[in-house]
């Protein structure tokens, strides 16, 4: 259990950091964990999405763009593992549909 708690705590800290570069590191870690340990992410998806959904609406467009890119890859990896957070996921995506940034809008 300790092996699982440590990366989740690190992920949460990175995703909620003040520095945008650190938040981007958190997004990269999330994608890496999805690829290497999808069961860990699926099992803890509600806890993870508390921090992740904030990145989908991040004030920095680079962070928001990366979060949406990570989400696209996560969806293919986790599939039904996203079911517990699907409503929050749709809300986060819908909030970006009117984005003035073409990269965010396209993603």
Backbone torsions as a table, in degrees:
resi	resn	phi	psi	omega
1	UNK	NA	-35.0	179.2
2	UNK	-64.3	-37.4	179.1
3	UNK	-61.6	-29.4	-179.4
4	UNK	-85.9	-35.7	-176.7
5	UNK	-67.4	-39.9	-176.4
6	UNK	-60.2	-52.4	179.6
7	UNK	-65.6	-31.4	179.0
8	UNK	-68.9	-39.1	178.0
9	UNK	-67.5	-41.8	177.7
10	UNK	-61.3	-45.1	179.1
11	UNK	-58.7	-46.9	179.7
12	UNK	-60.9	-44.6	179.5
13	UNK	-62.6	-42.7	-180.0
14	UNK	-66.0	-44.1	-178.0
15	UNK	-66.6	-24.1	-177.3
16	UNK	-105.0	9.5	-177.5
17	UNK	-66.6	158.5	178.2
18	UNK	-75.8	-39.8	-177.8
19	UNK	-74.9	129.6	-176.8
20	UNK	-64.8	-31.6	178.4
21	UNK	-63.4	-37.2	179.1
22	UNK	-69.2	-38.0	176.7
23	UNK	-64.0	-36.7	177.5
24	UNK	-67.1	-36.2	174.3
25	UNK	-61.1	-39.4	178.0
26	UNK	-62.2	-40.4	177.6
27	UNK	-64.4	-41.0	177.7
28	UNK	-64.0	-40.6	178.1
29	UNK	-64.4	-41.7	178.7
30	UNK	-58.9	-46.3	179.5
31	UNK	-63.7	-42.0	178.1
32	UNK	-60.6	-44.4	179.0
33	UNK	-65.5	-35.4	176.6
34	UNK	-61.1	-40.6	-178.1
35	UNK	-75.3	-38.9	-174.5
36	UNK	-91.6	-27.3	-177.5
37	UNK	-146.5	65.5	-176.6
38	UNK	-60.6	-28.6	179.4
39	UNK	-64.9	-40.8	178.1
40	UNK	-60.3	-44.6	-179.2
41	UNK	-68.0	-46.0	179.8
42	UNK	-60.2	-42.1	-178.6
43	UNK	-65.2	-32.1	-175.4
44	UNK	-113.4	24.4	-171.5
45	UNK	-60.9	-37.8	-178.7
46	UNK	-65.4	-45.8	178.4
47	UNK	-61.8	-44.1	-178.4
48	UNK	-65.5	-40.3	-175.7
49	UNK	-70.7	-19.6	174.3
50	UNK	-57.2	-40.4	179.4
51	UNK	-88.5	-38.5	-175.0
52	UNK	-66.1	-41.4	-176.7
53	UNK	-61.6	-27.9	175.8
54	UNK	-65.6	-31.8	-179.4
55	UNK	-74.0	-28.6	176.5
56	UNK	-64.5	-29.3	178.4
57	UNK	-108.6	22.6	-176.5
58	UNK	-57.9	148.9	179.1
59	UNK	-74.1	-22.8	176.9
60	UNK	-88.2	122.6	-175.3
61	UNK	-65.1	-31.0	177.9
62	UNK	-64.2	-40.0	178.8
63	UNK	-67.7	-45.2	179.8
64	UNK	-60.3	-44.4	179.1
65	UNK	-60.8	-46.4	-180.0
66	UNK	-64.8	-39.5	179.1
67	UNK	-61.4	-41.9	179.0
68	UNK	-67.8	-37.2	175.8
69	UNK	-64.5	-43.9	178.3
70	UNK	-62.2	-43.0	179.4
71	UNK	-59.0	-42.5	179.3
72	UNK	-60.1	-43.2	178.7
73	UNK	-70.6	-40.1	179.6
74	UNK	-59.4	-39.8	-177.8
75	UNK	-59.1	-42.0	178.3
76	UNK	-68.6	-31.1	-177.9
77	UNK	-82.4	-47.8	-171.8
78	UNK	-87.5	-27.0	179.6
79	UNK	45.0	-111.0	-176.6
80	UNK	-66.4	-15.3	177.6
81	UNK	-65.1	-16.2	178.4
82	UNK	-87.1	-6.0	-176.3
83	UNK	-51.4	-42.6	-178.5
84	UNK	-64.2	-17.4	-176.5
85	UNK	-120.4	13.7	-172.8
86	UNK	-61.4	-37.4	-179.5
87	UNK	-66.4	-45.3	178.3
88	UNK	-64.7	-33.8	178.6
89	UNK	-64.8	-47.4	179.5
90	UNK	-63.2	-41.0	178.3
91	UNK	-61.2	-44.0	-179.9
92	UNK	-63.1	-41.2	179.6
93	UNK	-69.3	-43.6	-178.4
94	UNK	-60.2	-34.1	179.7
95	UNK	-66.1	-17.7	179.9
96	UNK	-96.6	-3.2	-176.7
97	UNK	-66.5	-24.9	179.6
98	UNK	-100.2	16.3	-177.6
99	UNK	-61.5	137.7	177.1
100	UNK	-78.7	-17.9	179.4
101	UNK	-80.6	122.1	-175.3
102	UNK	-64.4	-33.9	178.8
103	UNK	-66.3	-44.3	178.6
104	UNK	-66.0	-45.9	-178.9
105	UNK	-60.8	-43.3	-178.2
106	UNK	-65.3	-38.5	179.8
107	UNK	-66.7	NA	NA
